[in-house]
Amino acid sequence: MKWPALALGLILWAPPGTAAAEILRIERRTVEDRALLLSAGVQLVYEYESGFLALADGAGPEDTLRRLGYDAEILDHREEGATYAVAGLRDGWSPDFQRACGEVLRFEENLAFLRFEGDVPEECVQSPRWFFQILDFRPLALPDPPPPEYAERQRRGEPLAVTPKPLVQSLVDSLDPSTLSGAWDAVIGGRFPNTYTTRHSLSSGCQTAVQGVFDEFAEWGLSPSLQDYRAGYAPNVIGTLTGRTNPERVYIVIGHLDDMPSSGAAPGADDNASGAAVVTAAARAMAPYAFANTVKFIACTGEEQGLYGSAAYADDAQARGEQIQAVLNADMIGWQGDGSPAAENLDLNYNASSQWLGLLFADCASAYATGCPVDAFSCASLTASDHYPFWQKGWSAVCGITDNEGYCSHAGHYPYYHTSNDTRANCGSPGFFYSAVKAYVATLAHLADPLCGPPAVPTGVSATPAGENRVEVAWTPGGGGLTYRVLRTRGGCASGEEALVLGETASAALTDEGASGGVPYAYRIQALDATGHCLSAPSDCAEAVTTGPCTEPPSFSGLSSVVNPGEATCSLDLSWEAAASYCGSSVTYNVYRSTSAGFVPDASTRIARGIVATAFRDAAGLALGTTYHYVVRAVDGGTGQEDGNLLVRSGTPTGSHSSFTALDEDFGSGIPGTWTVVDGGSGGGAASTWTTSNPGGRNATAPITDPFAIVDSDEAGTGATQDEQLITPVLDLSAATSVTLEFDHYFYRYESEVCDVDVRSSRTSGAWQNVGRWTGASTANPEH
């Protein structure tokens, strides 16, 4: 049996849209240089403390620079096939190692600007001898101004004196060493399932760490989401605490989960379990509070490979119009330091437009008595971490690190960087880490502006049977202005069932008048403050069993699976785990079906009732290739009560076909509306992304015929950037045992382009997996 074949005809014509004849190095003059140069039309692509890199095609930019009085020199003439990088040199760097990796175009500060022919060797990317970063030549954006409350002070040159906010102080004071130590251990592997030896972005260990953070964010009510951005990479995980007054204003704390080495033992305690633990510790501490502004907690991946995860978030945020006010990046803040200075401080790096944030961070660390001395200074050269993509887009961001590793004349060298010896023990005393976490939380909470904190947890909870089907629940009141939320769970205090809100009251008692006789119930109380925004943690549990008729429906987890058996008659097999009756009766099941995914079960969609088994085959009038949606509900045999679950599972019958084509597309009528085009670049006009209009007038070679799908960065022109995706609709291949993917294409390589074909499915848990890559040379025209 063959899996369905996918036949495509496409051309990838990809000389780089950012191609320019020259890379210019421009001397910095003032803190306003970036805004001035960009406003004058100079295409800046990289900023560091001493200057900028710009792209120039022709004499125009150089004439502009001379007119403005800037000194500029040619760093390099861009060559076909060349890749460019910047490396922050560390102890152990040697000229011999550098020569083995690439050609140095310029040494400046602690930086080496490098050119590579072809792909960059992995040992150069991963080396502990430097901080390595590929230059992506993305155009820099004009810097955003500070938030209004800080902009005027900065304009007038006034200090950003911090007046401590009592709620922030309470939050900072709640950060005890035991909790912070647990957050750090959890990322290293102490609490999350310890099944990994590395958190390299492409490893299962990184996936495990991502899931651990996701589960914690969910537990704390932070509406977590995963952001897939690159085939095979563990996704970013994002928790959100939505602002109550200004939800559109977003403050971010970010730290990367991934680490090195890429195999074997790789605890990554300092780099960067310490930074990721800042994110999770801040999330846990701030979750019970309500804030005026929105806070996002981002544990990203792909940092070690090129800031891929943070860049993907910044790109997406820009596309969505997210109003990012400030970004706090934590990277390698766990090491206690080398004793210089004697009282170790946190090196905090900012660029010109982020000065307000750096100074505010230092003030908050002091004003809230975090115990963390902060040395905040201008260092636009430190770009090898996850704040940099936000700098590129003009947003304010800072990066904290114990010692700056030579950047901007700030010394200090962590000796276990990118080795298996990057352990908690080798980070030394954890006291510095604890104080640094407090400094981050103090700054983030101060910016987010707390409106209220969680009330005290109610105490003295009791639950007493009060006649048939009644339970009296009471507790000790916690003060004026509070209301109380009563939670009830079937099965008692040890039950794993979901707690449901029974009711709210301003008094210190509530009667449950719908309790089933003979069923144990657990009751917990939460206090809600006068603002209606802040809710306490649940109280201790009180349990009761009352008398009277039993009316509870069964305990049932819902439909487990829908499987296509692939037999001659179209059918689907449903199965589920057995339900349990609270009333001591037998249980039967009702089956509901619809062709609408969001349907609500009722008599009109019920296709079977009174089923005793925990499986059912549906073969009643199913149409080949149509997707059907099912809900199964449990019914108590004694009371007739049906549970109310809405869990939908779906399946598509295919019959016993041995081979079929699921998709065959030649783009003869354009790109179908069921396909998705993702434009990840900027500029380019009609050639900005995938199209069938052939804006460059390219000639097709049989079997590819015009029209065809093409992304043409040569036609997009100088200044455009391209990271383009063309995605098929989802295909149901559940009846197949193997898949054949076929297509005709032409990849034309000019400099450093890459063409990928990625696939994702239920078998990959939705993660993209690379099945084809072309780089380094053009293909045949065409290639099948």
C-alpha positions in Angstrom: 0.0 0.0 0.0 1.4 3.4 -1.0 0.8 6.6 1.0 -0.7 9.3 -1.2 1.7 11.1 -3.5 2.1 14.8 -3.5 3.1 16.3 -6.9 4.2 19.9 -7.0 5.7 22.2 -9.7 7.7 25.2 -8.3 10.7 27.3 -8.9 12.8 28.8 -6.1 14.8 31.7 -7.6 16.7 33.2 -4.6 19.6 35.6 -5.1 19.5 37.4 -1.8 17.1 40.3 -1.6 19.5 42.1 0.7 22.4 41.9 -1.8 24.5 45.0 -1.9 27.9 45.7 -3.5 29.5 46.9 -0.3 29.4 46.6 3.5 30.2 49.9 5.1 31.6 50.5 8.6 30.4 53.8 10.0 32.0 55.5 13.0 29.6 56.4 15.9 29.5 60.1 16.9 26.6 60.5 19.3 23.7 58.5 21.0 21.4 60.0 18.3 23.3 58.5 15.4 20.9 55.6 14.7 17.8 57.7 14.4 19.7 60.4 12.3 21.2 57.9 9.9 18.1 55.9 9.4 16.1 59.1 8.8 18.6 60.1 6.2 18.0 56.8 4.3 21.2 55.0 5.3 20.4 51.2 5.4 21.9 50.3 8.8 22.0 46.5 9.4 24.1 46.2 12.6 24.8 48.4 15.6 27.7 48.1 18.1 29.2 50.4 20.6 31.8 52.0 18.3 29.7 52.2 15.2 27.4 50.6 12.6 27.4 48.4 9.6 25.4 49.5 6.6 24.7 48.2 3.1 25.5 50.3 0.1 24.7 49.7 -3.6 26.3 52.6 -5.5 27.7 55.9 -4.3 24.5 57.3 -2.8 24.9 56.2 0.8 28.5 57.2 0.9 27.7 60.7 -0.4 25.0 61.0 2.2 27.4 60.0 5.0 30.0 62.5 3.8 27.3 65.2 3.7 26.3 64.4 7.3 29.9 64.4 8.4 30.3 60.7 9.2 33.5 58.7 8.6 32.8 55.5 6.7 35.0 52.8 5.2 34.3 49.7 3.2 34.4 46.6 5.4 34.0 44.2 2.5 32.6 43.7 -1.0 29.9 41.1 -0.7 30.8 38.0 -2.5 28.7 35.2 -3.8 28.5 32.3 -1.3 29.9 34.3 1.6 28.4 34.2 5.2 29.3 37.0 7.7 29.4 36.8 11.4 30.6 38.7 14.5 32.4 37.0 17.4 32.9 38.3 20.9 36.3 36.9 21.8 36.7 35.1 25.1 39.7 33.7 27.0 41.2 30.8 25.0 40.6 32.5 21.7 43.6 32.1 19.4 44.4 33.3 15.8 44.9 29.7 14.7 41.4 28.8 15.8 40.0 31.9 14.1 41.8 31.1 10.8 40.3 27.6 10.9 36.8 29.1 11.1 36.9 32.1 8.8 38.6 35.2 7.5 38.8 38.2 9.9 37.7 41.4 8.2 38.3 43.6 11.2 39.1 43.5 14.9 37.4 46.2 17.0 36.7 46.3 20.7 36.6 42.6 21.7 34.9 41.8 18.4 36.0 40.0 15.3 34.0 40.5 12.1 34.3 37.4 10.0 33.6 36.1 6.6 33.0 32.4 5.8 32.9 30.8 2.4 29.8 28.5 2.3 28.3 27.0 5.4 29.8 27.8 8.9 31.4 24.8 10.6 29.3 23.7 13.6 32.4 23.6 15.8 32.8 27.3 15.1 29.2 28.1 16.1 29.4 26.0 19.3 32.9 26.9 20.4 33.4 28.1 24.0 36.2 30.4 22.7 33.8 33.1 21.6 30.2 34.3 21.5 29.3 33.7 18.0 26.5 35.4 15.9 25.6 35.1 12.2 24.9 38.6 10.7 21.5 38.4 9.1 21.7 41.9 7.6 18.2 42.7 8.6 17.5 46.5 8.4 17.5 48.2 11.7 14.3 50.1 12.7 14.0 53.6 14.1 14.0 53.4 17.9 10.8 53.7 19.8 10.6 56.4 22.5 10.4 55.3 26.2 7.0 54.9 27.8 5.3 58.3 28.4 6.0 58.4 32.1 9.8 58.0 31.5 10.2 59.8 28.1 9.9 63.3 29.5 12.3 62.7 32.4 14.9 61.2 29.9 14.4 64.2 27.6 15.1 66.6 30.4 18.0 64.6 31.7 16.3 64.0 35.0 17.1 60.9 37.1 14.5 58.1 37.0 14.2 58.1 40.8 12.1 55.2 41.9 9.5 55.6 44.6 8.9 52.0 45.9 5.4 50.7 45.4 4.2 48.7 48.5 2.8 45.9 46.4 6.0 45.5 44.5 7.9 45.4 47.7 5.6 42.7 49.1 6.1 40.7 45.9 9.9 41.0 46.1 10.0 40.1 49.8 8.0 36.9 49.0 10.9 35.5 46.9 12.4 33.1 49.4 15.7 31.1 48.6 14.0 27.8 48.6 11.5 28.7 45.9 14.2 30.3 43.7 16.5 27.4 44.2 13.7 25.1 43.1 13.0 27.2 40.0 16.7 26.9 39.0 16.8 23.1 39.7 13.6 22.6 37.7 15.2 23.9 34.5 18.4 22.0 35.0 16.3 18.8 35.5 15.6 18.5 39.2 11.8 18.8 39.0 10.8 18.5 35.4 11.1 14.8 34.2 14.9 14.3 34.2 15.1 12.4 30.9 17.6 14.5 29.0 21.3 15.0 29.0 21.2 18.2 26.9 18.7 21.0 26.2 20.1 21.6 22.7 17.2 23.1 20.7 16.9 20.0 18.5 16.9 17.5 21.4 14.2 15.7 23.2 15.6 17.2 26.4 14.7 20.7 25.2 11.2 19.5 24.3 10.9 18.1 27.8 12.0 21.4 29.4 9.5 23.3 27.2 6.7 21.1 28.3 7.7 21.5 31.9 7.6 25.3 31.7 4.3 25.1 29.8 2.7 23.0 32.5 3.9 25.4 35.2 2.5 28.4 33.3 -0.8 26.5 33.0 -0.8 25.7 36.7 -0.4 29.4 37.5 -3.2 30.5 35.2 -0.9 32.2 32.7 -2.7 31.0 29.5 0.5 29.4 28.0 1.1 29.1 24.3 3.8 27.4 22.2 5.3 29.1 19.2 6.7 26.8 16.5 9.2 28.7 14.3 11.6 26.3 12.7 11.5 22.7 11.7 12.8 20.3 14.4 13.4 23.0 17.0 11.7 22.9 20.4 9.1 25.8 20.4 9.1 28.9 22.5 6.8 28.8 25.5 4.9 32.0 26.4 2.9 32.8 29.5 0.7 35.9 29.6 -0.6 38.0 32.5 -3.1 40.4 30.8 -3.1 44.0 32.0 -6.4 45.2 33.6 -6.0 48.9 32.6 -3.6 49.0 29.7 -3.6 45.5 28.2 -2.1 46.8 24.9 1.1 47.9 26.7 3.4 44.8 27.0 6.4 44.2 29.2 8.5 41.1 28.6 11.0 39.0 30.6 12.8 36.5 28.5 15.5 33.8 28.9 16.5 30.9 26.7 16.0 27.3 27.7 18.4 25.7 25.2 22.0 25.0 26.1 25.3 23.4 25.0 27.0 21.0 24.4 24.7 19.5 21.9 25.2 15.9 23.2 26.2 14.1 26.3 26.1 15.8 29.7 24.9 19.4 29.4 23.4 20.8 32.6 23.7 24.4 31.4 23.2 25.7 34.9 24.6 29.2 34.2 24.0 29.2 30.4 21.1 29.4 30.6 19.1 27.6 33.2 19.7 30.6 35.4 18.0 33.0 32.9 15.1 30.6 32.2 14.6 30.3 36.0 14.3 34.1 36.2 11.4 33.8 33.8 9.6 31.0 35.7 10.3 32.5 39.2 8.9 35.8 38.0 5.9 34.1 36.5 5.1 32.2 39.7 5.5 35.2 42.0 3.5 37.6 39.8 0.7 35.3 38.7 -1.5 36.0 41.8 -1.3 39.8 41.3 -3.2 42.0 38.9 -1.3 44.6 36.9 -2.3 47.7 34.9 -0.1 46.6 32.0 0.4 43.2 30.3 3.3 41.0 31.2 4.7 38.2 29.0 7.0 35.5 30.3 9.0 34.0 27.5 11.2 30.9 27.7 12.7 30.8 24.2 14.8 28.3 22.3 17.2 28.4 19.4 19.4 31.0 21.1 22.6 29.1 20.7 22.0 28.5 17.0 21.4 32.1 16.1 18.7 33.8 18.3 16.1 32.0 16.3 13.4 31.8 18.9 13.6 35.3 20.1 13.8 36.6 16.6 10.7 34.6 15.7 8.8 36.1 18.6 9.9 39.7 17.7 8.9 39.2 14.1 5.5 37.9 15.1 5.0 40.6 17.6 5.8 43.3 15.0 3.4 41.7 12.5 0.6 41.7 15.1 1.3 45.3 16.1 2.2 44.4 19.7 3.1 47.5 21.7 6.3 46.3 23.4 7.4 48.8 26.0 10.5 47.0 27.4 12.3 43.7 27.4 14.3 42.3 30.3 16.7 39.5 29.1 18.4 37.2 31.6 21.5 35.3 30.3 24.1 33.7 32.5 23.2 35.3 35.8 23.8 32.3 38.0 27.6 32.5 38.5 28.7 34.1 41.7 31.6 35.8 39.8 35.3 35.8 40.0 35.7 38.1 43.0 36.3 41.3 41.0 34.7 43.5 42.1 34.8 42.0 45.6 31.1 42.5 46.0 30.0 41.1 42.7 27.6 43.1 40.6 25.2 42.4 37.7 26.5 43.8 34.4 23.5 45.3 32.7 23.9 46.2 29.0 21.7 48.7 27.2 21.9 50.5 23.8 21.3 54.3 23.3 17.6 54.1 23.1 17.3 51.7 26.1 19.3 53.9 28.5 16.1 54.8 30.5 15.4 51.1 31.1 19.0 50.3 32.2 19.0 53.1 34.7 15.5 52.2 35.9 16.6 48.6 36.5 19.5 49.7 38.6 17.3 52.1 40.6 14.7 49.3 41.2 17.3 46.9 42.3 18.4 49.4 45.0 15.0 50.9 45.9 13.4 47.5 46.6 16.4 46.2 48.6 17.1 43.2 46.4 20.7 42.9 47.5 21.8 43.0 43.9 24.3 45.7 42.9 23.7 46.6 39.3 26.3 48.2 37.0 24.2 49.5 34.1 26.2 50.9 31.1 25.9 51.4 27.4 27.1 48.4 25.5 25.4 48.1 22.1 28.1 45.5 21.1 26.7 42.7 23.3 24.3 41.4 20.6 24.8 37.6 21.1 21.7 37.1 23.2 17.9 37.3 23.1 17.5 41.0 23.6 19.1 41.8 20.3 16.1 41.0 18.0 14.2 43.6 20.0 17.0 46.1 19.6 16.8 45.5 15.8 13.2 46.5 15.8 13.8 49.6 17.8 12.3 48.4 21.1 13.9 49.1 24.5 15.7 46.1 26.0 18.5 45.2 28.4 20.6 42.1 29.0 21.9 41.1 32.4 25.0 38.9 32.9 27.2 38.3 35.9 30.3 39.3 34.0 30.5 40.9 30.6 33.2 38.6 29.1 35.2 41.5 27.8 32.3 43.4 26.0 32.6 47.2 26.4 35.7 46.9 28.6 33.9 45.0 31.3 35.9 41.9 32.2 35.1 38.6 33.8 35.1 35.1 32.4 32.9 32.2 33.3 35.3 29.2 32.8 32.6 26.5 32.2 30.8 28.2 29.3 29.4 25.6 26.8 30.9 22.6 28.7 29.6 19.7 30.6 31.0 21.3 33.8 28.4 24.2 33.7 26.8 22.9 36.9 25.2 24.6 39.9 28.1 23.6 42.0 30.5 25.4 39.7 28.4 28.5 39.8 29.4 28.9 43.4 27.2 30.4 46.1 23.6 30.9 44.9 23.2 34.1 46.9 24.1 36.2 43.8 21.5 34.4 41.7 18.8 34.9 44.3 19.5 38.6 44.5 19.6 38.9 40.7 16.1 37.3 40.3 14.8 39.8 42.9 16.2 42.6 40.8 14.5 41.4 37.7 11.1 40.8 39.4 11.3 44.2 41.1 11.9 46.0 37.8 9.3 44.0 35.9 6.6 44.4 38.5 7.4 48.1 38.9 6.9 48.6 35.2 3.8 46.5 35.0 2.3 48.6 37.8 0.4 46.3 40.3 -3.2 47.1 41.1 -3.7 44.5 43.9 -2.1 41.5 45.5 -3.8 38.2 46.4 -5.9 38.4 49.6 -5.0 36.1 52.5 -6.1 32.5 52.0 -9.4 31.8 53.9 -9.1 29.6 57.0 -11.3 27.6 59.2 -13.2 25.9 56.4 -15.9 23.4 57.4 -18.4 21.4 55.5 -21.4 19.9 57.4 -24.3 17.8 56.2 -27.6 19.7 56.7 -30.3 17.4 55.6 -31.2 15.7 52.4 -29.0 16.9 49.5 -27.7 19.9 51.5 -24.2 20.7 52.9 -23.5 23.9 54.9 -20.0 25.3 54.0 -18.5 27.9 56.4 -15.2 29.7 56.9 -13.5 32.4 58.9 -14.0 35.9 57.2 -10.8 37.6 56.2 -11.7 41.3 56.5 -13.8 43.9 55.0 -14.4 44.3 51.2 -13.9 40.7 50.4 -16.1 38.3 48.5 -15.6 34.5 48.5 -15.7 31.9 45.8 -16.7 28.4 46.8 -15.2 25.6 44.8 -16.7 22.1 44.8 -15.0 18.9 43.6 -16.8 15.5 43.3 -15.1 12.5 44.9 -13.6 14.2 47.9 -10.4 16.0 48.7 -8.2 13.4 47.1 -10.2 13.4 43.8 -8.5 14.3 40.6 -11.7 15.8 39.1 -11.9 19.4 38.1 -13.1 21.9 40.8 -16.2 23.8 39.7 -17.4 27.1 41.1 -20.4 26.4 43.3 -21.1 30.1 44.0 -19.9 33.5 45.3 -21.0 35.3 48.4 -20.0 38.3 50.6 -20.8 36.3 53.8 -18.7 33.6 55.4 -21.1 30.7 54.6 -22.9 29.2 51.7 -25.3 26.3 51.5 -24.8 23.7 48.8 -28.4 22.7 47.9 -27.6 20.4 45.1 -25.4 17.8 46.8 -26.2 14.1 45.9 -26.7 11.7 48.7 -23.9 9.3 49.4 -21.4 11.2 47.2 -18.2 12.7 48.9 -17.6 16.4 48.0 -14.6 18.5 48.6 -15.0 22.2 49.3 -12.3 24.9 49.0 -12.7 28.7 49.4 -10.9 31.6 47.6 -11.1 35.2 48.6 -11.6 37.9 46.0 -10.5 41.5 46.8 -12.6 44.6 46.4 -11.2 45.4 43.0 -12.4 42.1 41.7 -9.0 41.5 40.1 -7.0 39.6 42.7 -8.0 36.1 43.9 -6.3 34.2 46.7 -5.0 30.7 46.4 -7.6 28.0 47.4 -8.0 27.2 51.0 -7.4 23.9 52.7 -10.0 21.3 51.8 -13.1 20.3 53.8 -15.1 17.2 52.9 -18.7 16.1 53.5 -21.1 13.4 52.5 -24.8 14.1 52.9 -28.0 12.0 52.7 -30.8 12.0 50.1 -31.2 10.7 46.6 -28.1 10.3 44.4 -28.4 12.5 41.3 -24.8 12.8 40.1 -24.0 11.7 36.5 -21.1 9.3 36.2 -17.4 10.3 36.3 -16.3 10.0 32.7 -13.2 11.3 30.8 -14.9 11.2 27.4 -14.1 9.7 24.0 -10.5 8.6 23.7 -10.0 7.9 20.0 -11.6 7.6 16.6 -9.7 5.3 14.2 -10.3 4.6 10.5 -10.0 0.8 10.0 -9.6 1.3 6.2 -11.9 -1.6 5.3 -14.1 -2.0 2.2 -17.2 -0.4 3.9 -16.6 3.1 5.2 -16.5 3.0 9.0 -14.9 4.5 12.0 -14.0 2.8 15.3 -14.6 4.7 18.6 -13.2 3.8 22.0 -13.1 5.2 25.5 -12.2 4.4 29.1 -15.0 3.0 31.4 -16.9 5.6 33.4 -17.6 5.2 37.1 -21.1 5.6 38.7 -21.3 7.7 41.9 -24.6 6.2 42.6 -23.6 2.5 42.5 -25.5 1.8 39.3 -24.5 0.4 35.9 -23.3 2.8 33.2 -24.2 2.9 29.5 -23.1 5.3 26.8 -24.6 7.5 24.2 -22.8 8.4 20.9 -23.3 11.7 19.1 -22.0 12.6 15.6 -21.9 15.7 13.4 -20.0 17.0 10.4 -19.5 20.3 12.4 -16.5 20.4 14.7 -18.1 22.6 17.3 -21.4 20.9 17.6 -23.3 20.6 20.9 -24.8 17.1 21.4 -28.6 16.8 21.4 -31.2 14.4 20.3 -30.8 15.3 16.7 -27.1 14.3 16.6 -27.4 11.1 18.8 -26.7 8.1 16.6 -26.6 5.4 19.3 -27.7 5.0 22.9 -27.6 2.4 25.7 -24.2 1.0 24.6 -22.7 -1.2 27.3 -19.2 -1.8 25.8 -16.4 0.8 25.7 -16.1 0.7 21.9 -18.4 1.4 19.0 -18.1 1.0 15.2 -19.9 3.6 13.2 -20.7 2.3 9.7 -24.1 4.0 9.2 -24.0 6.0 6.0 -20.5 7.4 6.2 -19.2 9.1 3.1 -15.7 8.4 1.8 -13.3 11.3 2.7 -15.8 13.2 4.9 -14.6 14.1 8.3 -17.0 13.2 11.2 -16.9 14.6 14.7 -18.0 12.6 17.8 -18.9 13.0 21.4 -19.6 10.1 23.8 -21.4 10.6 27.1 -21.9 8.3 30.0 -25.4 7.7 31.5 -26.1 6.4 35.0 -28.3 3.3 34.8 -30.2 4.1 38.0 -30.9 7.8 37.7 -30.7 8.3 33.9 -28.4 11.3 34.5 -26.0 11.9 31.5 -22.6 13.5 32.0 -22.1 16.8 30.2 -18.7 16.5 28.6 -18.0 18.3 25.3 -14.9 16.4 24.3 -14.9 16.1 20.5 -12.8 13.5 18.6 -12.7 13.3 14.8 -12.0 10.8 12.0 -12.3 10.4 8.2 -13.2 7.1 6.6 -11.3 6.2 3.5 -12.5 2.6 2.7 -9.9 0.1 1.5 -8.2 2.0 -1.2 -4.6 0.7 -1.7 -3.3 3.9 -3.3 -4.6 7.4 -3.8 -3.4 10.9 -4.5 -4.2 13.3 -1.6 -3.0 16.4 -3.4 -1.8 17.3 -6.9 -1.1 20.9 -7.6 0.5 22.6 -10.6 -0.5 26.2 -9.7 -2.0 26.6 -13.1 -4.8 28.7 -11.6 -2.6 30.5 -9.1 -1.9 29.6 -5.5 -5.1 28.0 -4.1 -6.9 29.7 -1.2 -6.5 26.6 0.8 -2.7 27.0 0.8 -1.0 29.4 3.2 1.7 32.0 2.2 3.8 33.3 5.0 5.7 36.5 4.2 8.5 36.6 6.8 10.5 39.4 5.2 10.2 43.0 4.3 10.1 45.0 1.1 10.2 43.6 -2.4 7.0 44.8 -3.9 5.4 42.3 -6.2 8.3 39.9 -5.6 8.1 40.1 -1.8 6.9 36.5 -1.3 5.5 33.4 -3.1 3.5 34.2 -6.2 2.5 32.8 -9.6 2.8 36.2 -11.4 6.5 35.5 -12.2 7.5 39.2 -11.6 11.1 38.6 -12.9 10.0 36.9 -16.1 11.8 33.7 -15.4 11.7 30.9 -18.1 10.3 27.6 -17.0 11.8 24.3 -18.1 9.6 21.2 -18.7 7.9 19.6 -16.9 7.4 22.9 -15.1 5.2 25.2 -17.1 4.1 28.8 -16.7 2.4 29.7 -14.4 4.4 28.2 -11.5 5.0 29.2 -7.8 8.1 31.3 -7.4 9.9 33.4 -4.7 12.3 35.7 -6.5 14.6 37.7 -4.2 16.6 39.0 -7.1 13.5 40.7 -8.5 12.7 41.8 -4.9 15.8 44.0 -5.1 18.3 45.6 -2.8 17.0 46.3 0.7 14.4 43.5 0.7 14.6 40.6 3.1 13.0 37.2 2.5 12.1 34.3 4.8 9.1 32.9 2.9 6.9 29.9 3.4 4.4 28.1 1.1 2.3 25.6 3.2 -0.2 23.0 1.9 -3.6 22.5 3.5 -3.8 19.7 6.1 -4.2 16.3 4.5 -5.9 13.3 6.2 -3.5 10.4 5.5 -4.7 8.2 8.4 -5.5 5.3 6.1 -2.0 5.1 4.7 1.1 3.3 5.9 3.6 5.2 3.9 3.7 8.6 2.1 5.5 9.6 -1.1 6.2 13.3 -1.5 7.1 14.3 -5.1 7.7 17.7 -6.7 9.6 19.4 -9.4 11.6 22.5 -8.5 14.6 24.7 -9.4 16.7 26.3 -6.7 19.1 29.0 -7.9 21.8 29.9 -5.4 23.5 33.3 -5.5 25.0 33.8 -2.1 23.8 32.2 1.2 20.3 31.1 0.4 18.7 28.0 1.9 15.7 26.1 0.5 13.9 23.8 3.0 11.1 21.3 2.6 9.5 20.5 6.0 6.7 18.2 7.0 4.6 18.0 10.2 1.9 15.6 11.2 0.2 13.9 14.1 3.1 11.5 14.2 5.5 14.4 14.9 3.2 15.9 17.5 2.7 18.9 15.2 6.4 19.7 15.1 8.0 20.6 11.7 10.6 18.1 10.5 13.0 18.8 7.7 12.9 16.3 4.8 14.9 18.2 2.3 17.4 21.0 2.2 19.3 22.7 -0.6 22.1 25.2 0.0 25.6 25.7 -1.2 24.9 25.1 -4.9 22.1 25.5 -7.5 20.1 22.5 -8.5 19.5 21.2 -12.0 16.8 23.1 -13.9 14.5 21.5 -13.1 15.1 18.8 -10.4 12.6 16.1 -9.5 
